[in-house]
Amino acid sequence: ENPSFLSALANDYSIPPPIATLPPFSSSTSANNNKDGSSFQVFSAMEQGSSHPFHSHDAAWLGQVSGARLWYFLPPNTSKRVVGPKVNGCDYLSGKEKMPKGATACVQNAGEVVYFPNKWLHATCALEPWSVGVGGQGGSPNVYDQNFGNLSGLQKRGRSSVMEERKKMVECGVLDEGDYEGSTPSSGGSGGGGTDGGTVTEAYISPPANRQQPNAENAANNNNNNNNNNGKDWKWYDGNLNEYYNKLERDEHAKRDPNVITSYAVHRWMGPDGSTLVHYDLVRAAIYELVLYKHPPPPSQSSHPDGNADKIRVFDAGCGLGAGLMWFEQHEPKWDLVGHTISEEQHKWIVEDLPAHKFVARLRSYDKPLGGSDDGDGSNTNGDDDSPLLFNAVYSIEAAVHSPDLRRSLAAWSDALLPGGVVVIVDDFLSVGVSRDDPDVDLFARSWIANAVHTTVEISNWAEKMGMTLVRDRDLGSEFQIIKRNYRNKAPVLRDEQGRAHQGWLGSKVR
């Protein structure tokens, strides 16, 4: 219905060779050049959960450009009684509607083509927020006139509106992050979603003897998706986690706003809104359920308004720039909060740049989870108080992976717990069955300084020997679609972008 649009679109694709030999597309010399008018172009854009109910028409093909869609097929001449009423095809997937007897289903991912012959009944369901396809269909488009409005009549929009749309398009995978200047989940950190808190036992980490530090050759060759990345442009810090995070903070400092937590809550996107604060809601919910035996407040809401909030002590093992501590102080003002970081620049940010706060942040290892001041003065500066107070909860968000000996770190956190306390770890874990020596895993470990790449099974076994029990093991990657929201389900190109040569940016891509 928009010839100029379809004509321009056809310059970017052609009819796949196998399909070009089949009627009614065999008479076409290109996507928009049909000699006898026996077929026409198709452009399909669907939002998640939208659908075409069962219907049929001439032979058709569709190439999936972005996202994924679910197809259901029934043979020609299937009776209407079998097909049933016209319903949203996604309802078959959810179980709300029963799939017709004899139906076949398949998922079409980006880069794949679906073809079906004349009169085959089919229904679809868009599985991702932005599901786009191009293709062709037999017959005349006049039969399917949908009376769309004229695109040329749209009003011009302001820059803020356009940038907001581009941001959403980045989240959906239509644009790359570099195409939208404000698309990174939060300024700074290490790559696609960054990490919060560079904290380990020692400021200088020496990798195990059998783990060679990356050089130009093995950094380029350890991943078959290196896209001509030769490794020479990346700046390596030889296991010095202190300077690793110091340099990141110096590079990104100007982009942060101490009054806006999301500007320094450097985590991967989670949830439909692409938030980097979901991690804190998850930790708080675990503390409420496992320590306080209460239902947690709704996400991002402050503690229960009845004034009966519990006063507990919580330790942030790897507080980074203090985003978690600040968030908890704002949402749980009665909690005693202590955090440790080994990065001098991160600690400087907390002490000199953040608004006035009560929590204690120290420049030291998270293997020494010392309590805060016991005289109630709420000191937040020097961290000279070595009082061995115990905690109701210890949490570590994307920081435990840096520990040179996670078993020792876990033991230190266990020793710092009060009876009935809990340790909550949100981080990258090795999937069961995946080798630590896998080239991609090894490159991630070296570039991210991820010294503690373990399975949750290993951690559970250690915990049992320390008198603890693994009570919850959640796959946040699947639950919150982290790979899709942060990487659009695509392996990132391993090359320097926008002048960012810090090895952490490489680590975020391999991650």
Salt bridges, closest charged atoms under 4 A:
GLU165 OE2 - ARG157 NH1 2.62
GLU171 OE1 - LYS168 NZ 3.88
ASP176 OD1 - ARG488 NH2 2.80
GLU181 OE2 - ARG159 NH2 2.17
ASP196 OD2 - HIS267 NE2 3.57
GLU243 OE2 - ARG250 NH2 2.24
GLU249 OE2 - HIS253 ND1 2.79
GLU249 OE1 - ARG256 NE 2.77
ASP251 OD1 - LYS247 NZ 2.66
GLU252 OE1 - LYS255 NZ 3.27
ASP281 OD1 - ARG284 NH2 3.54
GLU289 OE1 - ARG472 NH1 2.83
ASP310 OD1 - LYS294 NZ 2.67
GLU332 OE2 - ARG284 NH1 3.10
ASP336 OD2 - ARG313 NH2 3.79
GLU345 OE2 - ARG250 NH1 3.75
ASP353 OD2 - HIS253 NE2 3.85
ASP367 OD2 - ARG408 NE 3.70
ASP386 OD1 - ARG364 NH1 3.20
GLU398 OE1 - HIS267 ND1 2.99
GLU398 OE2 - HIS279 NE2 3.94
GLU398 OE2 - ARG511 NH2 3.23
ASP428 OD1 - ARG268 NH2 2.71
ASP428 OD2 - ARG511 NE 2.86
ASP442 OD1 - ARG436 NH1 3.17
ASP442 OD2 - ARG446 NE 2.78
GLU458 OE2 - HIS454 ND1 3.51
GLU479 OE2 - ARG474 NH2 2.42
GLU497 OE1 - ARG500 NH2 3.79
GLU497 OE2 - LYS509 NZ 3.49
